[in-house]
Amino acid sequence: MTSWRALVGAPTSFATLAGQAAIATAVARVASTDPEYAEAMRIAVLLALAAVLAAGASATAAPPVGSILPVTAADLRHSYRAGCPVGPAQLRTVRVSYRDFDGRAQVGRIVVASRVAPDVLAVFRILWSERFPIRRLQPVSAYRGSDDASMAADNTSAFNCRFVGGTSRWSLHAYGEAIDVNPVENPYVRGSRVSPPAGRAYVDRSRHQKGMALRNGPLVRAFASVGWRWGASFGDYQHFSTTGR
Ligand SMILES: [Zn+2]
């Protein structure tokens, strides 16, 4: 938590210092002109200084986005139907800040089981602090419930009422207890099959690249901290779940 605050605070403090320096220069300049005008300017400058300090303080105090919300109809439109093992009442949308591949702050949404939502929020807070890059974070409904389309877009997602590929067994995704992270950088490899196809460039796991899940890396450690396990043992490098299945 300390590093979380420090990371957010650092750029703001720098901006505040830069603002104070600029104002000090302005004060020195007006002091050498007409006294009445200088007095008016001095007040204006003091007000500006107060505004800069207030803005700095609020930016430092403002935590990155992190909230657990009820699921909306749009969140589930294409990922849920009657007969799925869990329903809307047992699901939540976790809305969180994350860093994209250019290091920019973004806000995304992920649908998970309500009982794991606090753990998922904790994982995303760690990933934010560690500056771990995430390409995209949208409910799979945005891809009309298509796992292939979501993976091809390199989208990180969780709930999707579907079977384990090639079986008629519910996937842990159908319970909202599995998350696929950066599927292109972390493909699902079964023999010669690679999902998504663009993940072929990341099949060699010894070639470390941005956004990859690595043994003892920040992503695997963040999930391990809440007891979630990684699918690497069965070639599903994007997959993290409560049970390891
Ligand atoms: Zn998965």
Residues whose N, C-alpha, C, O or C-beta is under 5 A from the ligand:
A	BS01	ZN	A178 I179 D180 H239
